[in-house]
Amino acid sequence: MAYYRRLGTVPPKRHTQHRDPAGNLYYEELMGEEGFSSDSSLLYHRGVPSAITASAVWELPDQVRVPNHPLKPRHLKLHELATGTDPVLDRRVVLGNGDVRISYVVTSGSDEAASDPSPLYRNAIGDECVYVESGEGVVETVFGVLSYRAGDYVVIPRATTHRWVPRTVSRLYAIEANSHIAPPKRYLSRFGQLLEHAPYCERDLHGPEDVHLADESEGSEQGEEGVEVLVKHRAQGQVVGTRLTYATHPFDVVGWDGCLYPYTLNIEDYMPITGKVHQPPPVHQVFEGHHFVICNFLPRKVDYHPLAIPVPYYHSNVDSDEVMFYVGGDYEARKGSGIGLGSISWHPGGHAHGPQPSAIEASLGAEAFEESAVMVDTFAPLELGEGGLSCEDPAYAWTWARS
């Protein structure tokens, strides 16, 4: 999305000399997508951004996934999933495929004391969209500092060096793509502006507040040997990790400008689209990636036709798997199924699903729903990660026959 921002100090013309007060040259870095053919930004470093002094293996947490076989819908209870407290190191993979991985982590932190920051981290596979179920803090990035709070989507472009610094206990639902994540194309003009029919606009997107200049203590926090950055990347089709050691701290950027940077969007700023009869999931879409979409179902007035049935009709996902993460309110269509806050329902392609039968009559006459959920629809079958396997409710698949 071509929405220009500028922070710190940059030269009047790109690719020209930019010097500090002592006359030392800053080092210009172009961070761009799709081989110089899409959005980009120019960053100006005090040190050489390519100067590494060591490379070693980073052993990632368990990335193994198993197929949904035999085929059935599933209920995963994320609030029962035990995790460590590091926002990066302790993510547990819940679901995934070759296009996207979903993981979950609960950080440390309290009102009295902030959590330790995560390691410096860079996802070189694709963009990340991290939904903040609860908590607050900041994400320090090479572009500057982002504040986050409950209800935020934190969108971090591929290969952005960053670290999480929770101020309170934060429940983070991480959607890691193998592609870029952006607003749906139908929301954008041919020049990249969000259009009038889009459910949010540029005013709702919050970029870095200021550049984050590492001081001398940060530059030496890993010792005299340099600064370590954990990099997630791919090798032979697998997700792997590398520990790169840099000669200088990545947060040495004195300024940058362009259209590529991390940002947040809070669900409170998303304007739900409603209609006379039940609206299909695409009207709730917020982002898209390659072969998947992200939607959110939020508190809203519901259908106003006198004979409307407010809960969804039964539908077959013939081309996609549907993953719903329930984050607020009382989700009408799932009453009687065991679904609650912190639950994931996973309805795979090849299976017709919809509301619990008792929820249909109960919804008649409703004027509004007080519910919040984040949905990921994928266009290739998902598989269960080790985190998902460890928090599954085995009774969920049979609840339509029992209600």
C-alpha positions in Angstrom: 0.0 0.0 0.0 1.7 3.2 -1.2 1.3 5.5 1.8 4.4 7.6 2.2 6.0 8.3 5.6 9.2 10.0 6.7 11.0 9.9 10.1 14.3 11.3 11.2 16.8 12.9 8.9 17.2 12.0 5.2 19.0 13.9 2.4 17.0 16.1 -0.1 17.7 13.6 -2.9 17.8 9.8 -2.7 21.1 8.0 -3.4 23.1 11.2 -2.6 25.6 11.9 0.2 24.2 12.2 3.7 26.6 12.9 6.5 26.6 13.4 10.2 27.8 16.6 11.9 31.3 15.4 12.0 31.3 14.7 8.2 31.0 10.9 8.4 28.9 9.4 5.7 25.7 7.5 6.6 25.1 4.2 4.8 21.9 4.1 2.7 19.9 0.9 2.5 17.0 0.2 0.2 14.5 -2.2 1.7 12.1 -3.1 -1.2 9.7 -5.8 -2.2 9.5 -7.8 -5.4 12.9 -7.0 -6.8 12.7 -3.2 -7.1 9.2 -3.4 -8.5 7.0 -2.7 -5.5 6.9 -0.7 -2.2 10.2 0.3 -0.7 11.8 2.5 1.9 15.3 4.0 2.2 17.0 3.8 5.6 20.2 5.7 6.6 22.5 3.8 9.0 25.5 4.9 11.1 27.1 1.5 10.5 27.3 -0.8 7.5 24.0 -2.8 7.5 25.7 -5.8 5.7 28.6 -6.2 8.2 28.2 -9.6 9.8 30.9 -11.2 11.9 29.4 -14.7 12.5 26.6 -17.1 11.4 25.4 -20.1 13.4 22.3 -22.3 13.5 19.3 -21.2 15.5 17.3 -24.3 16.5 13.7 -23.3 16.1 10.9 -24.7 18.3 9.1 -27.7 16.9 7.8 -26.9 13.4 6.4 -30.3 12.6 2.8 -30.5 11.4 0.5 -33.4 10.9 -2.5 -33.7 8.4 -6.1 -33.4 9.4 -6.7 -37.1 8.8 -9.2 -38.5 9.2 -11.0 -35.3 8.2 -13.0 -33.5 10.9 -13.7 -30.1 12.3 -11.7 -29.3 15.4 -11.8 -27.0 18.4 -8.5 -25.8 19.9 -8.4 -24.2 23.4 -5.5 -21.7 23.2 -6.0 -20.5 26.8 -5.1 -24.0 27.9 -1.9 -24.0 25.8 1.2 -23.7 28.0 3.9 -21.5 26.5 7.1 -19.9 27.6 7.1 -16.1 28.0 9.3 -14.9 25.2 7.3 -13.3 22.3 9.5 -14.8 19.7 11.4 -17.8 21.1 8.3 -19.4 22.8 5.7 -19.3 20.1 4.0 -22.6 19.6 2.8 -23.6 16.2 -1.0 -24.3 16.2 -1.8 -24.6 12.5 0.0 -24.1 9.2 0.6 -25.0 5.6 2.9 -24.0 2.8 1.5 -20.4 2.7 0.9 -19.4 6.4 1.6 -20.5 9.9 -0.4 -19.6 13.0 1.2 -19.7 16.5 0.4 -18.5 20.0 2.4 -17.2 22.9 1.7 -15.6 26.3 4.4 -13.2 27.5 5.5 -12.2 30.9 5.2 -8.6 32.3 3.0 -6.8 34.8 1.8 -3.4 35.7 4.7 -3.1 38.1 7.5 -4.4 35.8 7.8 -4.8 32.1 8.9 -8.1 30.5 12.4 -8.7 29.3 12.5 -7.8 25.6 12.6 -10.6 23.0 15.8 -11.2 21.1 16.4 -9.1 18.0 14.4 -11.0 15.3 13.8 -10.9 11.6 11.4 -13.1 9.6 13.0 -13.4 6.1 10.2 -15.8 4.9 7.3 -13.4 4.8 5.3 -10.7 6.5 3.9 -11.2 10.0 0.5 -10.0 11.2 0.4 -10.5 15.0 -3.0 -10.0 16.6 -2.8 -8.7 20.2 -5.5 -10.6 22.1 -4.6 -8.8 25.3 -1.8 -6.7 26.8 0.3 -3.7 25.8 3.8 -2.8 25.1 6.1 -1.7 22.2 7.7 -3.3 19.2 11.1 -1.7 18.6 12.1 -1.9 14.9 14.7 -0.7 12.6 12.1 1.8 11.4 11.4 3.1 14.9 9.1 2.3 17.8 5.5 1.0 17.5 3.2 1.0 20.5 0.7 -1.9 20.7 -2.5 -2.5 22.8 -5.2 -5.1 22.9 -7.1 -5.4 19.6 -4.1 -4.3 17.5 -3.0 -6.0 14.4 0.8 -5.5 14.3 1.9 -5.8 10.7 5.6 -6.3 10.2 7.1 -6.5 6.7 9.4 -9.3 5.7 13.0 -9.0 6.9 12.3 -6.1 9.3 14.6 -6.4 12.3 12.6 -5.9 15.5 12.0 -7.0 19.1 9.0 -7.2 21.3 9.0 -5.4 24.7 5.7 -6.2 26.5 4.7 -3.8 29.3 2.0 -6.2 30.6 1.2 -9.9 30.1 0.4 -10.1 26.3 -1.4 -12.8 24.5 -0.1 -12.8 20.9 -1.7 -14.6 18.0 1.0 -14.6 15.3 0.1 -15.1 11.6 3.3 -15.7 9.7 3.0 -15.6 5.9 5.2 -16.9 3.2 4.2 -13.8 1.3 3.4 -10.2 1.9 0.3 -9.1 3.9 -1.7 -6.1 2.7 -5.2 -4.6 2.5 -7.4 -6.3 0.0 -6.9 -5.0 -3.5 -10.6 -4.2 -3.9 -10.2 -1.6 -1.1 -7.5 0.3 -2.9 -7.4 2.7 -5.8 -5.0 1.9 -8.7 -2.5 4.3 -6.9 -2.8 2.6 -3.5 -5.2 4.8 -1.6 -7.9 3.2 0.6 -11.2 3.8 -1.1 -14.5 5.1 0.4 -16.1 1.7 0.6 -13.1 0.3 2.6 -13.9 -0.4 6.2 -10.9 1.5 7.4 -8.6 4.3 6.1 -5.1 5.6 6.4 -6.0 7.6 9.6 -6.5 4.2 11.3 -2.9 3.0 10.5 -0.3 3.9 13.0 3.3 3.7 11.9 6.5 4.1 14.0 6.5 7.1 16.3 10.2 7.9 16.1 13.4 6.4 15.0 15.1 4.2 17.6 18.8 5.1 17.9 20.7 2.4 19.7 23.0 3.9 22.3 26.5 2.6 23.1 25.2 0.2 25.8 22.8 -1.4 23.3 25.6 -1.7 20.8 27.6 -3.7 23.2 24.8 -5.7 24.8 25.9 -8.9 23.1 29.5 -8.3 24.1 32.5 -7.0 22.0 31.8 -9.6 19.3 28.8 -7.8 18.0 25.0 -7.9 18.1 23.0 -11.1 17.4 19.9 -11.2 15.3 17.7 -14.3 15.0 16.7 -14.8 11.4 13.9 -17.2 10.3 14.2 -18.3 6.7 13.7 -21.3 4.4 16.1 -24.1 3.3 15.0 -27.0 1.1 11.4 -26.0 1.6 11.6 -26.1 5.4 11.4 -23.3 8.0 14.8 -22.9 9.6 16.7 -20.4 11.7 20.1 -18.7 11.7 21.9 -16.5 14.3 23.6 -13.7 12.5 26.1 -11.5 14.4 26.4 -7.9 13.2 29.3 -5.6 13.8 27.0 -2.7 14.7 23.5 -2.5 16.2 20.7 -2.7 13.6 18.8 0.1 15.4 21.4 2.7 14.2 19.0 4.3 11.7 19.0 8.1 11.8 16.2 8.5 9.3 14.1 6.8 6.6 11.4 7.5 4.1 9.2 5.5 1.8 6.1 3.3 1.6 7.3 0.2 3.4 7.3 0.0 7.2 5.5 -1.7 10.1 2.2 -0.4 11.4 -0.7 -1.2 13.6 -4.5 -1.3 13.0 -6.9 -1.7 15.9 -10.1 -3.6 15.5 -12.0 -0.7 17.2 -11.2 1.4 14.1 -12.6 -1.2 11.7 -16.2 -0.3 10.5 -18.2 -3.5 10.1 -20.4 -3.7 6.9 -23.9 -4.9 7.5 -27.0 -5.6 5.3 -30.6 -6.5 5.1 -29.8 -10.3 5.1 -26.8 -12.2 6.4 -23.5 -10.9 4.9 -20.8 -13.4 3.7 -17.3 -13.4 5.2 -15.6 -11.3 2.5 -17.3 -8.2 3.8 -15.4 -8.7 7.1 -12.0 -9.0 5.4 -9.2 -6.8 6.7 -6.0 -8.2 5.0 -4.9 -10.7 2.4 -1.8 -12.7 1.7 -0.9 -15.3 -0.9 -3.5 -18.0 -0.8 -5.1 -16.8 2.5 -7.2 -13.9 3.9 -7.7 -12.4 7.3 -11.1 -11.2 8.5 -12.6 -9.9 11.7 -16.2 -10.3 13.0 -16.9 -7.5 15.4 -19.8 -6.0 17.4 -22.4 -4.8 15.0 -26.1 -4.4 14.1 -27.3 -7.5 12.3 -29.7 -8.2 9.4 -32.8 -6.1 9.3 -35.1 -8.1 6.9 -38.2 -9.0 9.0 -37.6 -12.7 8.3 -33.8 -12.6 8.5 -31.8 -15.4 10.2 -28.9 -13.5 11.8 -26.5 -16.4 12.3 -24.6 -17.9 9.3 -26.2 -20.3 7.0 -24.6 -23.7 6.6 -21.8 -23.6 4.0 -19.2 -25.9 2.4 -15.7 -24.6 2.2 -15.0 -26.3 -1.1 -11.8 -24.3 -1.7 -10.6 -23.3 1.8 -10.1 -24.1 5.4 -11.7 -21.7 7.9 -10.0 -20.8 11.2 -11.9 -18.7 13.7 -10.2 -17.3 16.8 -12.8 -16.1 19.4 -11.5 -13.0 21.2 -14.4 -11.2 22.7 -18.2 -11.2 23.5 -20.5 -14.2 23.1 -20.4 -15.8 19.7 -24.0 -16.7 18.9 -23.5 -19.3 16.2 -21.3 -21.5 18.4 -23.5 -21.7 21.6 -23.6 -25.2 22.9 -20.5 -26.3 21.2 -17.9 -25.7 23.9 -16.4 -22.8 22.1 -15.4 -19.9 24.4 -13.0 -17.0 24.6 -9.5 -18.1 23.5 -11.0 -20.9 21.4 -10.1 -21.7 17.8 -12.6 -23.5 15.5 -11.1 -25.1 12.4 -13.5 -26.1 9.7 -11.7 -27.8 6.9 -12.5 -27.8 3.2 -14.7 -30.8 2.3 -16.9 -30.4 5.3 -20.2 -28.4 5.5 -20.4 -26.3 8.7 -22.5 -23.6 10.2 -24.3 -22.8 13.5 -25.2 -25.2 16.2 -28.9 -26.1 15.4 -30.2 -24.6 18.6 -28.5 -21.3 17.8 -30.6 -20.7 14.7 -34.0 -20.3 16.5 -32.3 -18.5 19.4 -30.9 -15.8 17.1 -34.2 -14.8 15.5 -35.2 -11.3 16.3 -31.7 -10.3 17.4 -30.8 -6.7 16.5 -27.1 -6.8 17.3 -24.3 -9.2 18.1 -21.6 -8.5 20.7 -18.9 -10.7 19.4 -15.3 -10.4 18.3 -13.4 -13.0 16.3 -10.3 -13.1 14.0 -10.7 -15.4 11.0 -8.0 -16.8 8.7 -9.3 -18.5 5.5 -6.6 -20.5 3.6 -6.9 -21.9 0.1 -4.8 -24.9 0.7 -5.4 -27.5 3.5 -4.0 -26.7 6.9 -2.2 -29.1 9.2 -2.0 -29.4 13.0 1.1 -28.0 14.7 2.4 -29.4 18.0 0.6 -26.6 19.8 -2.7 -27.4 18.3 -2.4 -31.1 19.0 -1.8 -30.3 22.7 -4.9 -28.2 23.3 -7.6 -29.9 21.2 -11.1 -30.6 22.5 -11.8 -34.1 21.0 -15.6 -33.8 21.5 -16.2 -30.8 19.2 -16.6 -32.6 15.9 -19.8 -34.4 17.1 -21.6 -31.4 18.6 -23.9 -30.7 15.6 -25.4 -34.1 16.0 -25.9 -33.7 19.8 -27.4 -30.2 20.0 
